[in-house]
């Protein structure tokens, strides 16, 4: 298991399912699409609409495309 990233800050969180532990599966709050106090992820950095996240439960690191912003748009 990886240690938490040194830049992990509880003040920067995202509510994205962890693709590794999927700890949100049986959570009624998460299934309702509400902000859950237990199943949040550290938002380490972002580049445009790509978020770099770490799960505090299993410490998995991954990048997730949020779909927000101008990423992927043509400038023509």
ABEGO torsion letter per residue (X at the ends): XBBBBAABBAABBBBBBBAAAGAAAABAAAAAGBBBAABBBBBABBBEABBBBBBAAAGBBBBBBAGBEABGBBAX
